[in-house]
Amino acid sequence: MALRSILGTMCLGNRAACCRFHLHPPHAPVRHASCQSRSGFKPERVAVVTKTTRYEFEQQRYRYAGLSEEDLKQLLALKGSSYSGLLERHNIHTSNVEHVVRSLEREGIEVQVVKRGAYSEEVVRWADAIISAGGDGTMLLVASKVLSKDKPVVGVNTDPERSEGHLCLPVRYTRAFPEALDKLCRGEFRWLWRQRIRLHLGGTGINPTPVDLHEQQLSLEQHSQAHRSDSQQRSGALHQSVSTPSLLPVRGLNEIFIGESLSSRASYYEISVEDGPWEKQKSSGLSICTGTGSKAWSYNINKLSEQAVEEVLKIGRSQAGVDVPLSPEFIERVTDQYNESLVFSPDDRRLLFSIREPIVNRVFSSSRQRGFASKSVRATRSGSVRRTVLTGRSVLSGCVCALGAGTPAWWWTGGPPLSSTTEPSLQSARVRRTS
Amino acid sequence: MALRSILGTMCLGNRAACCRFHLHPPHAPVRHASCQSRSGFKPERVAVVTKTTRYEFEQQRYRYAGLSEEDLKQLLALKGSSYSGLLERHNIHTSNVEHVVRSLEREGIEVQVVKRGAYSEEVVRWADAIISAGGDGTMLLVASKVLSKDKPVVGVNTDPERSEGHLCLPVRYTRAFPEALDKLCRGEFRWLWRQRIRLHLGGTGINPTPVDLHEQQLSLEQHSQAHRSDSQQRSGALHQSVSTPSLLPVRGLNEIFIGESLSSRASYYEISVEDGPWEKQKSSGLSICTGTGSKAWSYNINKLSEQAVEEVLKIGRSQAGVDVPLSPEFIERVTDQYNESLVFSPDDRRLLFSIREPIVNRVFSSSRQRGFASKSVRATRSGSVRRTVLTGRSVLSGCVCALGAGTPAWWWTGGPPLSSTTEPSLQSARVRRTS
């Protein structure tokens, strides 16, 4: 499964050329969505895509290394993990998946259960609706392969005690799934429109081996495999020509990250916003996110701590020679307002780009550390070959590509139209608690 | 050479346990340094450690792939690099190295020229002084293996037109090296004391294969090699016990970065500052730097753009209901003062830690996003095995280790005692130009 899951997703390059982000032609507005929601929704075929639990992952990996279940227990203990703990989480996930499947079947819906590593375009074609049974990572993967805006995606958090699952249904529906299903069939829900990112990719040496890094626990064998395929393919690189940009068979629900795959390495590239002048960049990468993504990594790239805000205000106060009291509450209010301004709506068709940790010197400039793009952002990269990859928290090879707010994913929420139960609550908590 | 350079440096683990940073017993103060500088310095044996030029690197890599020099030209063209350009930079480097070597020999000094990949403890033992012939990356590597505070390290920037070389001698000495040598012998220089970081490392599954990531151009074969050795070794993991913390045979001149090697992955760890309470962290890693490092990556992690400062001041102004004009000059002054406060002296024995892009939620807190440690910082990591590595811009495996301001490196500058010609000028430029 570990190896299958590498092969399960997208294919990226490892050569440099140019990448382009642009907006997709406008889609049906929210009104369209809300009127749809009046009529209920009753799928005939539902695919349930399940995450790989940590227990399954460790088990596969140690089997791969030829070790027994008993060895696994000892190894997990060695690195401070509890075998029984992992098994317990695994069983909770499994029983929640079974509950969802039974509830669907009881409604006469045909169900296909698919491991995330086996999740494919065929599964998407077959299904009228897709249920992601896991956490946000699984949801990002599921959403990435749904190209039509008419195919609903529903997230069920199968480990509600341990994971946040901002993109999933409210956790109460994990155990009360039939109730969610009723509301869906009776139309007692609203569609939540989320813009996604389209990615056109080109350049030389496009890597034929897709690498799935969605899972936190990507195995070293997977890395090794990816690097080997990559270096093998280099020897044949001479016979590769520059390919024209082609649309990847995936959509980014949260963000695309362009940069080195190795966190210790700086990225060299040029960007052009709204077809403006090209600007050389040396930074820890470039992030482009949707409204959905604006609450996640992009938020953490751009948010300020109360510590920083307090220091800025103190300096400003002394430089201006004014006497404004800076109480902890005041600092917190300013910090909250600043950080909240970094978040925008999932149905907003703009993209937010962020130059991450820009290095500014005589060669590299950074006129804007972040900004919105309503028309296009282009990025280009040339020079030495570097290993980069694309994931939900995406790292993209230097290459010809286009990235834009693409077809929206359809979501639904149990709860009244104004309910924001599927909206992440973590972010506001972060804003309040960051310091 | 590419492969030799992997084996040339440090050895790190890939299992989780605990790491500890503490300050080293105080060393001779600056007074000691300055009085030393009165008496000249005349080494008998000097090792000249040379960087791997981009030309050499590409050549090795394509030879590795069984390609000819002609193939190399075509491949470089394909990815937008110029063969003749690389060759020109290579020749400039080579002639500068020859100039340095001849100048030393003319003074009757015994010289050993060593490629960075072949730079070893034996070379350090043999030499009275070591010259790094390259840029800052080469200098960081050279300094990392000099454990004694009595062995001078001198940086010569061998590509003065193209690279900044903040840690190297003023660029004019690249071509006028005999002049620098005279000053050294006549004592017309001052020792520049730079604190370094000591690293104790332990835990299970310490990776026996050292990986050198100093070079920007680390090859995919090197990654692959590293990952393979790592996964091979896992199968034997059961027979490994938790090793007690041991001091690595390297010193960090700039910083240590603890986090995932994959830039797209979040790091889970706990830290304790000055033996205080443990705090769970989920972030894009943890940076610990010296004063030298405070001008580099750590600076870019913590610095604010004028864009951000302006927004904070505007919010603060409206929240406080005061009417302060926010001119571009004012914004720039505040930004400069804030960013300059992030930089501290190379001889300062404190460490600056920074939680990079902290994620704050109900599980993970971040009471301080950054702070100084004068006594100790400890970091611990448990749970799933992740692949991490240590470099000049360091990524460290979850493991038992201790990190502290260690033995200082001795430096000298051509120029009068108060000259700051070896001090980075880039940083202030960044401060001015960041926005």
Interface residues (C-beta under 8 A of the other chain):
Chain A: R15 A16 A17 R54 E58 A65 G66 L67 D71 Q74 L75 L78 K79 G80 S81 E164 T204 L213 Q216 Q217 L218 S219 L220 E221 H223 S224 H227 R228 D230 S231 R234 S235 A237 L238 Q240 V242 F257 G259 E260 S261 L262 S263 S264 R265 A266 S283 S284 G285 W297 N300 I301 N302 L304 S305 Q307 A308 V309 E311 V312 L313 I315 G316 Q319 A320 V322 V324 F330 R333 V334 Q337 Y338 S341 E357 P358 I359 V360 N361 R362 S365 S366 S367 R368 Q369 R370 S382 G383 S384 V385 R387 V389 T391 R393 S394 V395 L426 A429 R430 R433 T434 S435
Chain B: N14 R15 A16 A17 R54 E58 A65 G66 L67 D71 Q74 L75 L78 K79 G80 S81 E164 T204 G205 L213 Q216 Q217 L218 S219 L220 E221 H223 S224 H227 R228 D230 S231 R234 S235 A237 L238 Q240 V242 F257 G259 E260 S261 L262 S263 S264 R265 A266 S283 S284 G285 W297 N300 I301 N302 L304 S305 Q307 A308 V309 E311 V312 L313 I315 G316 Q319 A320 V322 V324 F330 R333 V334 Q337 Y338 S341 E357 P358 I359 V360 N361 R362 S365 S366 S367 R368 Q369 R370 S382 G383 S384 V385 R387 V389 T391 R393 S394 V395 L426 A429 R430 R433 T434 S435
